[in-house]
Amino acid sequence: MKQEATRLLYFLLLFGLAGALVGHAGWALAAGLLAYTLLHLRQLDRLYHWLKDTPEDEAPEATGVWGDIFQSIYQLRRDEYRARASLLGIIERARASVSALKEAVVLVDGHGNLEWWNLAAEKILGLQSPVDSGQPVTNLVRDPLFIRYFEQGPYDEALELPSAVNPGRQLKFSITKFGSNDRLMIVSDITRLHNLEEMRKDFVANVSHELRTPLTVLTGYLETLLTHSEGISPRWLRALQQMDTQAARMTNLVNDLLMLSRLENDSMHQEHKIVNVPALLAQIRNEAITYGMEKQQTITLECDASLRLIGLEEELRSTFSNLVTNAVKYTPAHGQIHLRWWTTTHNGKTQAFFSVKDNGIGIDAKHIPRLTERFYRADAARTTATGGTGLGLAIVKHVLLQHKAHLDIVSAPGKGSTFTCVFPQELIVR
Ligand code: ADP
């Protein structure tokens, strides 16, 4: 700027001197200023046309401050072009890699309309480019389960559905929210995994079913032998009694496996009815008192007498009974077991609870997250002695899942445990 000011000074000096020589210094200065302004206007005009008409061209030639301005603008633009080109390259690479994925990737905008999808989405979901662009996703994936999942969220777990486009294929939908209510949907073909899972279920169901008959024969003969044991030597009698105990354990195991198979296979289609939980719990308490007779534990029941539940009665009986039987098994003689059935309302949401609280051996914190896995035992030696199958809590978890309920476990070694089933509002009946 200093340079430009000096230039102006020289310019005016020159004009001033020349004017003074002819006796019109004032006019000459005015003419000098006009000429200087015109010079700048010309440069402004060149700048304007360069930016407007030929932005890709190099900066026009100019002297003085205009030369610097042209060069700086040119530099800035070149940097911006380079940054843009590199960003476009990154976007293009990201696009290409998403397009190459085997999973369908679909971008859905805040209104639930399709925004972008990759090639796999065309194959897996049958989307057509560009006609489907901007269409509501629920118009193209019409399964009512999907529509409910998509509209209600909260997308914590994926949704598995048979494919509407490729019969026999099974799909898994996972949705993630981002931005302002935009959604990223990833759909994968899980047919192989699904078939394997089906095979596993069938295998377990068939094996358990097939084991039933030989077991019935064995236990039948053992029972007969034991009721006519007069002539049997004490050594053989002990062997027979052990065989009988183990056969009974195996029967429990087979029954639990069958129950789990049934829960996995067909209870989705069973009709849920109103279950009189208070009456059910009174029965379970009486059975538990008989079951734990030798231990002389105190089993108390606190019950909201008008609180009933919509559900599957036999499955709920088995769930509650499993929890109460466990409390009896894992609580020493003269222990306390408290059963409770009640509701609470929090933030306008009511839930029903069934809890079994004991002051028994308790469970180490590290085992708690895994207790509902099949055959998982906190202490294998001790539970084998109690005749457990390791399937009880797996059954509980499955039944609760079918009632949109869940299990809470609070326990500390030596202090006792509380197992609580939490049921949602929509199942509560008064
Ligand atoms: P099991 O037939 O072995 O009892 P479950 O699935 O019912 O199998 O329970 C899994 C494990 O959880 C048990 O083996 C036991 O270690 C632990 N458990 C369950 N209930 C209780 C309880 N009330 N107190 C202490 N441990 C328990």
Residues whose N, C-alpha, C, O or C-beta is under 5 A from the ligand:
A	BS01	ADP	N326 A327 Y330 G360 G362 I363 L371 Y376 R377 A378 D379 T383 G388 T389 G390 L391 G392 L393 A394 S417
